[in-house]
Amino acid sequence: MTTRFFAAFPLLALLALLPAQDVHAQTYHPLGEGLQWEYSSTVDGMMLMTMMGDRSVFGTETRIRLQEEETQTYENYWTSDASGNLFLHGAFNYDGFGLLYDPPIQMVSAPLVLGKTWTTEGIDLYDMDGNPWGSGPIDYPVRVYTEGTVSVPAGDFYAYGVGFDAGAGAGFVSNGNTYDMFGRRVDDTESRGDNATVWYTEDVGEVIESSIQDESLGFRLVSYDAPVPVLPMSWGVIRSLFR
């Protein structure tokens, strides 16, 4: 018993430094208006992600996330709750393609941990005017494929790699183009399939976006303007030290 107490003491000491509310509340993607993230890809060049104003989607006020690439611009609509769960309500590509989701798709189920899965069921699809898009309800299963430190131009981050969990991934075809759930035109022949496509770091947001097979060619974080964590170690990192 004494041995167990002293083995656990370093963890207890670290937890004692954490404010009680922070142990259970994660922010995997800050949504504050004006926040920006800059990414680079050896295939697609630079991408700037900016949190803009609000948009009402089926009566819910969502935050607009604008994504500007060298070849396309698109926006998507987000909310989060006090537990850190993250929801995608729709997306619009400036080439004219757009969809709204009801219910919204749960992209993050907090807390994230390797192997965790969840599914948003019965999602109805609508065009930007709120008219049914034409296909029946869909389900969107998600899995945490990876957990650990990743290296990007902005530095090293402890991240959770999250992606679609059913075959080749979700996509929509319109006017000869394929779009992902975020409204981005993608090459469906290069889909990562059952694998991570977004890597989240607590209090920072997305550090990697990669819809193609070789994740090293995807968008990797170069710089960001996001809230600074109160502690130098996130809860995810602390938890990993004592497995």
HELIX and SHEET records of a PDB file:
HELIX    1   1 THR A    2  LEU A   17  1                                  16    
HELIX    2   2 ALA A   20  HIS A   24  1                                   5    
HELIX    3   3 ASP A  188  GLU A  190  5                                   3    
HELIX    4   4 GLU A  215  LEU A  217  5                                   3    
HELIX    5   5 TRP A  235  SER A  240  1                                   6    
SHEET    1   A13 GLN A  36  SER A  41  0                                        
SHEET    2   A13 GLY A  45  VAL A  57 -1                                        
SHEET    3   A13 THR A  60  GLU A  69 -1                                        
SHEET    4   A13 THR A  73  SER A  80 -1                                        
SHEET    5   A13 LEU A  86  ASN A  93 -1                                        
SHEET    6   A13 GLY A  98  VAL A 108 -1                                        
SHEET    7   A13 THR A 117  TYR A 126 -1                                        
SHEET    8   A13 ILE A 138  VAL A 152 -1                                        
SHEET    9   A13 GLY A 155  PHE A 164 -1                                        
SHEET   10   A13 VAL A 198  THR A 201 -1                                        
SHEET   11   A13 GLY A 205  GLU A 209 -1                                        
SHEET   12   A13 PHE A 219  ASP A 225 -1                                        
SHEET   13   A13 GLN A  36  SER A  41 -1                                        
SHEET    1   B 3 PHE A 172  SER A 174  0                                        
SHEET    2   B 3 ASN A 177  TYR A 179 -1                                        
SHEET    3   B 3 ARG A 185  VAL A 186 -1                                        
END                                                                             
